[in-house]
């Protein structure tokens, strides 16, 4: 049996609004937060706590190696829990901190 091929660890992630059809919270396409280990930083704008809660359960998993065919690697999209807002979030890898 062969070992599954894994992705590299991704301790730095960006959660970005990929689509926002009718958000009541003010999110816009391109808004996002950076997750660096256990630290969350915004780009200076407020970020909807419900949207962040939608991705929180998978953030820790995404920061560690995953099989390359894992759903979170292939389709890194999650929906805001307020379905009527039609907000879709994407989780992107950022690589090493440039500092």
N, C-alpha and C positions, 0 to 999 in steps of 0.2 A: 504494500500500500504506500502510495507516495504522499508526502507532506503537502498540505494545501499551500499555494503561493499566497503570501500575505502582503498587504500594503505597508509602507513605512509608517512609523508613528507620526501623528499629526497633532502635536500639542497646541498649535496655533490655528484657530479656525475663524472664519467669518460667517456669520449668519446674516444673510442679505434678503431683502424683499425682492422676489423674482417677479411676482405679479400682484397687483392690488386693484381689484375692479371697483369695490365700493366700501373701503374701510372707514368705519366711524371713528377710529382711534387716531387718524391722521397719518398713518404710515404711507410712504410713497415708494415706488419702485426705486431700488438702489439704496434705501435706508438700510442700515445694518449695525451690528455690534461685532466686536472682536473678542474672541475667547482665547485667552493666553493662560494655559494651565487652568487655574481656578479663578482667574481674574476676568471680569467683564468690563469692556470699555466701549463707550458709544462714540460716534463721530461728531459729538456735540449736540445732537438732537435727542429728544426723548424717544424711547422705544417701547412699544406696547408690551405690558407685562403678560398679557394673555398669549401673545405671539411667542414671547420668549419661553413661556411655560410649555408651549407645544413642542419646542425643540430640546428643552432641558433634559428629558429622559434619555436622549440618544447622544448628547454631547460627549459625555465621558467615554462611551463606547467608541465614538468616532476618533477620539484622541489616541487610541491604541491601535496596534496592527489589526487589520481585518482581512479575511479572505478577499481576494481581488474580485470575486463574483458576488460578494455580499450586497444585499439590496441597498444598503446605505452608501456604498461606494458607487454602484451603478446608477442609482436614482436618488440623489441626495435632497429630495424635496419633501417638505412637510406642510400641512395646512394649519392655518390658525384655527383654534377651536370654535371661533364664531363663523360658522359656515356661510352665513348670509353676507359677510364682508368679502368673501372670495380672495383671501390673502394667501399666497403661496410663498413659503420661505425656502431658501436653498442654503446648504452648508458647503462652504468652500474651504479647502486647505490653503494656508498661507505660508507654510514653510517656516524657516528659522526667523527669529526676531532680528531685524537689521541693526539694532542698537549694539 
